[in-house]
Amino acid sequence: MPGKQSLTTAERERLGRLRRELRQVEQERDMPVKAGAWFAAGHDKTSTPSANW
């Protein structure tokens, strides 16, 4: 493509680091939602049926 420049090695490394950081932040952001859904589905094994009276 005319006018398209390729990334330098340093830019590629930085892009890779930023992508990894983004994945980590997205996982951390989604964790409370996933945990809430898991507990709402009844997977909480800390209580027993007899403890609910």
PDB file with one MODEL, atoms N, CA, C and O in Angstrom:
MODEL        1
ATOM      1  N   MET A   1       0.839  -1.180   0.000  1.00  0.00           N
ATOM      2  CA  MET A   1       0.000   0.000   0.000  1.00  0.00           C
ATOM      3  C   MET A   1       0.882   1.241   0.000  1.00  0.00           C
ATOM      4  O   MET A   1       1.851   1.315   0.756  1.00  0.00           O
ATOM      5  N   PRO A   2       0.567   2.175  -0.808  1.00  0.00           N
ATOM      6  CA  PRO A   2       1.368   3.394  -0.868  1.00  0.00           C
ATOM      7  C   PRO A   2       1.246   4.194   0.425  1.00  0.00           C
ATOM      8  O   PRO A   2       0.150   4.362   0.961  1.00  0.00           O
ATOM      9  N   GLY A   3       2.364   4.678   0.912  1.00  0.00           N
ATOM     10  CA  GLY A   3       2.382   5.521   2.100  1.00  0.00           C
ATOM     11  C   GLY A   3       2.283   4.781   3.411  1.00  0.00           C
ATOM     12  O   GLY A   3       2.324   5.410   4.468  1.00  0.00           O
ATOM     13  N   LYS A   4       2.155   3.464   3.382  1.00  0.00           N
ATOM     14  CA  LYS A   4       2.048   2.690   4.622  1.00  0.00           C
ATOM     15  C   LYS A   4       3.442   2.419   5.163  1.00  0.00           C
ATOM     16  O   LYS A   4       4.310   1.914   4.451  1.00  0.00           O
ATOM     17  N   GLN A   5       3.648   2.762   6.436  1.00  0.00           N
ATOM     18  CA  GLN A   5       4.950   2.539   7.054  1.00  0.00           C
ATOM     19  C   GLN A   5       4.839   1.375   8.024  1.00  0.00           C
ATOM     20  O   GLN A   5       3.822   1.213   8.698  1.00  0.00           O
ATOM     21  N   SER A   6       5.882   0.569   8.093  1.00  0.00           N
ATOM     22  CA  SER A   6       5.877  -0.540   9.038  1.00  0.00           C
ATOM     23  C   SER A   6       6.369  -0.043  10.396  1.00  0.00           C
ATOM     24  O   SER A   6       7.037   0.986  10.501  1.00  0.00           O
ATOM     25  N   LEU A   7       6.021  -0.797  11.419  1.00  0.00           N
ATOM     26  CA  LEU A   7       6.412  -0.437  12.778  1.00  0.00           C
ATOM     27  C   LEU A   7       7.870  -0.798  13.033  1.00  0.00           C
ATOM     28  O   LEU A   7       8.401  -1.755  12.469  1.00  0.00           O
ATOM     29  N   THR A   8       8.494  -0.018  13.886  1.00  0.00           N
ATOM     30  CA  THR A   8       9.855  -0.347  14.307  1.00  0.00           C
ATOM     31  C   THR A   8       9.782  -1.491  15.314  1.00  0.00           C
ATOM     32  O   THR A   8       8.704  -1.825  15.806  1.00  0.00           O
ATOM     33  N   THR A   9      10.909  -2.079  15.611  1.00  0.00           N
ATOM     34  CA  THR A   9      10.953  -3.149  16.607  1.00  0.00           C
ATOM     35  C   THR A   9      10.445  -2.657  17.949  1.00  0.00           C
ATOM     36  O   THR A   9       9.682  -3.352  18.619  1.00  0.00           O
ATOM     37  N   ALA A  10      10.861  -1.470  18.342  1.00  0.00           N
ATOM     38  CA  ALA A  10      10.423  -0.902  19.625  1.00  0.00           C
ATOM     39  C   ALA A  10       8.912  -0.686  19.632  1.00  0.00           C
ATOM     40  O   ALA A  10       8.256  -0.936  20.643  1.00  0.00           O
ATOM     41  N   GLU A  11       8.361  -0.228  18.522  1.00  0.00           N
ATOM     42  CA  GLU A  11       6.914   0.000  18.445  1.00  0.00           C
ATOM     43  C   GLU A  11       6.148  -1.321  18.518  1.00  0.00           C
ATOM     44  O   GLU A  11       5.106  -1.403  19.168  1.00  0.00           O
ATOM     45  N   ARG A  12       6.664  -2.349  17.852  1.00  0.00           N
ATOM     46  CA  ARG A  12       6.009  -3.671  17.909  1.00  0.00           C
ATOM     47  C   ARG A  12       6.031  -4.220  19.330  1.00  0.00           C
ATOM     48  O   ARG A  12       5.042  -4.785  19.797  1.00  0.00           O
ATOM     49  N   GLU A  13       7.170  -4.053  20.024  1.00  0.00           N
ATOM     50  CA  GLU A  13       7.273  -4.525  21.408  1.00  0.00           C
ATOM     51  C   GLU A  13       6.297  -3.778  22.305  1.00  0.00           C
ATOM     52  O   GLU A  13       5.620  -4.385  23.136  1.00  0.00           O
ATOM     53  N   ARG A  14       6.224  -2.474  22.140  1.00  0.00           N
ATOM     54  CA  ARG A  14       5.295  -1.666  22.940  1.00  0.00           C
ATOM     55  C   ARG A  14       3.851  -2.067  22.652  1.00  0.00           C
ATOM     56  O   ARG A  14       3.041  -2.180  23.572  1.00  0.00           O
ATOM     57  N   LEU A  15       3.529  -2.280  21.389  1.00  0.00           N
ATOM     58  CA  LEU A  15       2.180  -2.697  21.016  1.00  0.00           C
ATOM     59  C   LEU A  15       1.840  -4.038  21.665  1.00  0.00           C
ATOM     60  O   LEU A  15       0.728  -4.224  22.159  1.00  0.00           O
ATOM     61  N   GLY A  16       2.778  -4.961  21.666  1.00  0.00           N
ATOM     62  CA  GLY A  16       2.555  -6.258  22.314  1.00  0.00           C
ATOM     63  C   GLY A  16       2.313  -6.105  23.807  1.00  0.00           C
ATOM     64  O   GLY A  16       1.414  -6.737  24.362  1.00  0.00           O
ATOM     65  N   ARG A  17       3.127  -5.252  24.470  1.00  0.00           N
ATOM     66  CA  ARG A  17       2.934  -5.004  25.907  1.00  0.00           C
ATOM     67  C   ARG A  17       1.572  -4.383  26.180  1.00  0.00           C
ATOM     68  O   ARG A  17       0.882  -4.777  27.120  1.00  0.00           O
ATOM     69  N   LEU A  18       1.190  -3.422  25.366  1.00  0.00           N
ATOM     70  CA  LEU A  18      -0.101  -2.753  25.563  1.00  0.00           C
ATOM     71  C   LEU A  18      -1.272  -3.711  25.351  1.00  0.00           C
ATOM     72  O   LEU A  18      -2.273  -3.640  26.063  1.00  0.00           O
ATOM     73  N   ARG A  19      -1.147  -4.594  24.384  1.00  0.00           N
ATOM     74  CA  ARG A  19      -2.214  -5.584  24.154  1.00  0.00           C
ATOM     75  C   ARG A  19      -2.342  -6.538  25.334  1.00  0.00           C
ATOM     76  O   ARG A  19      -3.451  -6.881  25.743  1.00  0.00           O
ATOM     77  N   ARG A  20      -1.188  -6.973  25.890  1.00  0.00           N
ATOM     78  CA  ARG A  20      -1.225  -7.855  27.060  1.00  0.00           C
ATOM     79  C   ARG A  20      -1.848  -7.133  28.257  1.00  0.00           C
ATOM     80  O   ARG A  20      -2.662  -7.704  28.983  1.00  0.00           O
ATOM     81  N   GLU A  21      -1.453  -5.870  28.454  1.00  0.00           N
ATOM     82  CA  GLU A  21      -2.012  -5.090  29.560  1.00  0.00           C
ATOM     83  C   GLU A  21      -3.517  -4.909  29.391  1.00  0.00           C
ATOM     84  O   GLU A  21      -4.265  -4.987  30.366  1.00  0.00           O
ATOM     85  N   LEU A  22      -3.959  -4.668  28.166  1.00  0.00           N
ATOM     86  CA  LEU A  22      -5.383  -4.507  27.899  1.00  0.00           C
ATOM     87  C   LEU A  22      -6.151  -5.783  28.228  1.00  0.00           C
ATOM     88  O   LEU A  22      -7.221  -5.727  28.834  1.00  0.00           O
ATOM     89  N   ARG A  23      -5.608  -6.933  27.829  1.00  0.00           N
ATOM     90  CA  ARG A  23      -6.276  -8.205  28.152  1.00  0.00           C
ATOM     91  C   ARG A  23      -6.397  -8.379  29.663  1.00  0.00           C
ATOM     92  O   ARG A  23      -7.433  -8.822  30.157  1.00  0.00           O
ATOM     93  N   GLN A  24      -5.338  -8.030  30.398  1.00  0.00           N
ATOM     94  CA  GLN A  24      -5.349  -8.146  31.856  1.00  0.00           C
ATOM     95  C   GLN A  24      -6.411  -7.235  32.466  1.00  0.00           C
ATOM     96  O   GLN A  24      -7.166  -7.657  33.342  1.00  0.00           O
ATOM     97  N   VAL A  25      -6.467  -6.001  32.010  1.00  0.00           N
ATOM     98  CA  VAL A  25      -7.441  -5.039  32.538  1.00  0.00           C
ATOM     99  C   VAL A  25      -8.864  -5.503  32.210  1.00  0.00           C
ATOM    100  O   VAL A  25      -9.762  -5.378  33.043  1.00  0.00           O
ATOM    101  N   GLU A  26      -9.072  -6.031  31.014  1.00  0.00           N
ATOM    102  CA  GLU A  26     -10.398  -6.526  30.646  1.00  0.00           C
ATOM    103  C   GLU A  26     -10.805  -7.697  31.527  1.00  0.00           C
ATOM    104  O   GLU A  26     -11.963  -7.789  31.936  1.00  0.00           O
ATOM    105  N   GLN A  27      -9.865  -8.600  31.827  1.00  0.00           N
ATOM    106  CA  GLN A  27     -10.169  -9.732  32.705  1.00  0.00           C
ATOM    107  C   GLN A  27     -10.525  -9.241  34.104  1.00  0.00           C
ATOM    108  O   GLN A  27     -11.474  -9.731  34.715  1.00  0.00           O
ATOM    109  N   GLU A  28      -9.762  -8.275  34.610  1.00  0.00           N
ATOM    110  CA  GLU A  28     -10.028  -7.737  35.936  1.00  0.00           C
ATOM    111  C   GLU A  28     -11.373  -7.028  35.973  1.00  0.00           C
ATOM    112  O   GLU A  28     -12.090  -7.108  36.970  1.00  0.00           O
ATOM    113  N   ARG A  29     -11.721  -6.337  34.897  1.00  0.00           N
ATOM    114  CA  ARG A  29     -13.001  -5.644  34.817  1.00  0.00           C
ATOM    115  C   ARG A  29     -14.166  -6.639  34.800  1.00  0.00           C
ATOM    116  O   ARG A  29     -15.196  -6.395  35.429  1.00  0.00           O
ATOM    117  N   ASP A  30     -14.011  -7.747  34.092  1.00  0.00           N
ATOM    118  CA  ASP A  30     -15.090  -8.712  33.924  1.00  0.00           C
ATOM    119  C   ASP A  30     -15.238  -9.674  35.091  1.00  0.00           C
ATOM    120  O   ASP A  30     -16.282 -10.311  35.228  1.00  0.00           O
ATOM    121  N   MET A  31     -14.217  -9.795  35.939  1.00  0.00           N
ATOM    122  CA  MET A  31     -14.247 -10.780  37.012  1.00  0.00           C
ATOM    123  C   MET A  31     -15.429 -10.616  37.965  1.00  0.00           C
ATOM    124  O   MET A  31     -16.088 -11.613  38.259  1.00  0.00           O
ATOM    125  N   PRO A  32     -15.736  -9.416  38.467  1.00  0.00           N
ATOM    126  CA  PRO A  32     -16.885  -9.302  39.384  1.00  0.00           C
ATOM    127  C   PRO A  32     -18.207  -9.706  38.724  1.00  0.00           C
ATOM    128  O   PRO A  32     -19.067 -10.291  39.383  1.00  0.00           O
ATOM    129  N   VAL A  33     -18.377  -9.410  37.460  1.00  0.00           N
ATOM    130  CA  VAL A  33     -19.596  -9.788  36.752  1.00  0.00           C
ATOM    131  C   VAL A  33     -19.699 -11.305  36.643  1.00  0.00           C
ATOM    132  O   VAL A  33     -20.759 -11.882  36.886  1.00  0.00           O
ATOM    133  N   LYS A  34     -18.595 -11.942  36.279  1.00  0.00           N
ATOM    134  CA  LYS A  34     -18.592 -13.400  36.143  1.00  0.00           C
ATOM    135  C   LYS A  34     -18.805 -14.068  37.494  1.00  0.00           C
ATOM    136  O   LYS A  34     -19.529 -15.059  37.592  1.00  0.00           O
ATOM    137  N   ALA A  35     -18.177 -13.530  38.536  1.00  0.00           N
ATOM    138  CA  ALA A  35     -18.353 -14.102  39.877  1.00  0.00           C
ATOM    139  C   ALA A  35     -19.800 -13.962  40.324  1.00  0.00           C
ATOM    140  O   ALA A  35     -20.363 -14.894  40.899  1.00  0.00           O
ATOM    141  N   GLY A  36     -20.406 -12.814  40.068  1.00  0.00           N
ATOM    142  CA  GLY A  36     -21.805 -12.610  40.433  1.00  0.00           C
ATOM    143  C   GLY A  36     -22.717 -13.584  39.715  1.00  0.00           C
ATOM    144  O   GLY A  36     -23.647 -14.126  40.311  1.00  0.00           O
ATOM    145  N   ALA A  37     -22.456 -13.806  38.446  1.00  0.00           N
ATOM    146  CA  ALA A  37     -23.262 -14.760  37.679  1.00  0.00           C
ATOM    147  C   ALA A  37     -23.077 -16.175  38.206  1.00  0.00           C
ATOM    148  O   ALA A  37     -24.031 -16.951  38.258  1.00  0.00           O
ATOM    149  N   TRP A  38     -21.858 -16.511  38.595  1.00  0.00           N
ATOM    150  CA  TRP A  38     -21.573 -17.848  39.118  1.00  0.00           C
ATOM    151  C   TRP A  38     -22.334 -18.083  40.423  1.00  0.00           C
ATOM    152  O   TRP A  38     -22.957 -19.129  40.610  1.00  0.00           O
ATOM    153  N   PHE A  39     -22.276 -17.100  41.322  1.00  0.00           N
ATOM    154  CA  PHE A  39     -22.994 -17.238  42.589  1.00  0.00           C
ATOM    155  C   PHE A  39     -24.503 -17.244  42.363  1.00  0.00           C
ATOM    156  O   PHE A  39     -25.217 -18.002  43.020  1.00  0.00           O
ATOM    157  N   ALA A  40     -24.997 -16.420  41.453  1.00  0.00           N
ATOM    158  CA  ALA A  40     -26.426 -16.360  41.169  1.00  0.00           C
ATOM    159  C   ALA A  40     -26.936 -17.686  40.606  1.00  0.00           C
ATOM    160  O   ALA A  40     -28.105 -18.034  40.778  1.00  0.00           O
ATOM    161  N   ALA A  41     -26.051 -18.419  39.933  1.00  0.00           N
ATOM    162  CA  ALA A  41     -26.439 -19.710  39.361  1.00  0.00           C
ATOM    163  C   ALA A  41     -26.489 -20.806  40.418  1.00  0.00           C
ATOM    164  O   ALA A  41     -26.838 -21.946  40.109  1.00  0.00           O
ATOM    165  N   GLY A  42     -26.144 -20.476  41.669  1.00  0.00           N
ATOM    166  CA  GLY A  42     -26.242 -21.448  42.746  1.00  0.00           C
ATOM    167  C   GLY A  42     -25.013 -22.294  42.944  1.00  0.00           C
ATOM    168  O   GLY A  42     -25.119 -23.403  43.466  1.00  0.00           O
ATOM    169  N   HIS A  43     -23.866 -21.822  42.555  1.00  0.00           N
ATOM    170  CA  HIS A  43     -22.634 -22.587  42.719  1.00  0.00           C
ATOM    171  C   HIS A  43     -21.946 -22.304  44.048  1.00  0.00           C
ATOM    172  O   HIS A  43     -20.828 -22.766  44.273  1.00  0.00           O
ATOM    173  N   ASP A  44     -22.587 -21.565  44.916  1.00  0.00           N
ATOM    174  CA  ASP A  44     -21.998 -21.232  46.214  1.00  0.00           C
ATOM    175  C   ASP A  44     -22.063 -22.461  47.112  1.00  0.00           C
ATOM    176  O   ASP A  44     -23.142 -22.814  47.587  1.00  0.00           O
ATOM    177  N   LYS A  45     -20.953 -23.107  47.349  1.00  0.00           N
ATOM    178  CA  LYS A  45     -20.897 -24.339  48.152  1.00  0.00           C
ATOM    179  C   LYS A  45     -20.607 -24.050  49.627  1.00  0.00           C
ATOM    180  O   LYS A  45     -20.369 -24.978  50.400  1.00  0.00           O
ATOM    181  N   THR A  46     -20.624 -22.765  50.028  1.00  0.00           N
ATOM    182  CA  THR A  46     -20.315 -22.439  51.417  1.00  0.00           C
ATOM    183  C   THR A  46     -21.529 -22.627  52.321  1.00  0.00           C
ATOM    184  O   THR A  46     -21.383 -22.683  53.542  1.00  0.00           O
ATOM    185  N   SER A  47     -22.718 -22.726  51.745  1.00  0.00           N
ATOM    186  CA  SER A  47     -23.901 -22.942  52.570  1.00  0.00           C
ATOM    187  C   SER A  47     -24.501 -24.305  52.274  1.00  0.00           C
ATOM    188  O   SER A  47     -24.344 -24.842  51.178  1.00  0.00           O
ATOM    189  N   THR A  48     -25.179 -24.848  53.249  1.00  0.00           N
ATOM    190  CA  THR A  48     -25.834 -26.132  53.079  1.00  0.00           C
ATOM    191  C   THR A  48     -27.348 -25.898  53.124  1.00  0.00           C
ATOM    192  O   THR A  48     -27.789 -24.883  53.663  1.00  0.00           O
ATOM    193  N   PRO A  49     -28.140 -26.799  52.577  1.00  0.00           N
ATOM    194  CA  PRO A  49     -29.584 -26.621  52.595  1.00  0.00           C
ATOM    195  C   PRO A  49     -30.143 -26.472  54.015  1.00  0.00           C
ATOM    196  O   PRO A  49     -31.093 -25.717  54.221  1.00  0.00           O
ATOM    197  N   SER A  50     -29.575 -27.172  54.988  1.00  0.00           N
ATOM    198  CA  SER A  50     -30.083 -27.088  56.360  1.00  0.00           C
ATOM    199  C   SER A  50     -29.762 -25.734  56.992  1.00  0.00           C
ATOM    200  O   SER A  50     -30.428 -25.333  57.947  1.00  0.00           O
ATOM    201  N   ALA A  51     -28.778 -25.041  56.490  1.00  0.00           N
ATOM    202  CA  ALA A  51     -28.408 -23.743  57.039  1.00  0.00           C
ATOM    203  C   ALA A  51     -29.342 -22.636  56.569  1.00  0.00           C
ATOM    204  O   ALA A  51     -29.262 -21.510  57.059  1.00  0.00           O
ATOM    205  N   ASN A  52     -30.225 -22.946  55.626  1.00  0.00           N
ATOM    206  CA  ASN A  52     -31.108 -21.918  55.085  1.00  0.00           C
ATOM    207  C   ASN A  52     -32.394 -21.742  55.874  1.00  0.00           C
ATOM    208  O   ASN A  52     -33.222 -20.927  55.468  1.00  0.00           O
ATOM    209  N   TRP A  53     -32.618 -22.454  56.980  1.00  0.00           N
ATOM    210  CA  TRP A  53     -33.833 -22.237  57.733  1.00  0.00           C
ATOM    211  C   TRP A  53     -33.694 -21.112  58.649  1.00  0.00           C
ATOM    212  O   TRP A  53     -34.634 -20.785  59.372  1.00  0.00           O
TER     213      TRP A  53
ENDMDL
END
